[in-house]
Amino acid sequence: MAKLKINPQSGDKQSTKNIGFSIDNIKEDAPYRVRLENATNNKPINISSSVDGYIYSNPETKEIKGQADLNINDYESYSVAAIFASIETKQPDGSYKLNEIVSSVYQIAD
């Protein structure tokens, strides 16, 4: 099972604009793509290396790293952001099928 890691795991709202992340132990036997979502506010996470909101990779790549903006506005008042990463495998017809969802949390200090 893949694992999502967020670094750092906590900080103020300003620090949510540039969070490091990695997803390791990815076990796919076909090309795949990954998308991150801030499930707390139901918004996609902006990934610096993404194309159309996804990071595309091949089965030989077992770890993805990058920088992300958790897409949290100053007026939002929650203290924890739930982060989900969906891993979708490319099908023979070119479509993608959800294969795995991994999660992590980011604690927001006042």
SULSULTA-V93509 format. One line per field, one symbol per residue. ss: DSSP state (2 for helix, 1 for strand, 0 for the rest). burial: # if it has 9 or more other ideal C-beta (glycine too) atoms within 8 Angstrom, else .. Layout:
ss = ???
burial = ???
This chain:
ss = 00111110011002222011111100000001111111000011011000100111100000011111100000000001111111111100000111111111111100
burial = .#.###....#...##..######.#.#..#########.#..##.#..#...##.#.....##.#######.......############....#.....#######..
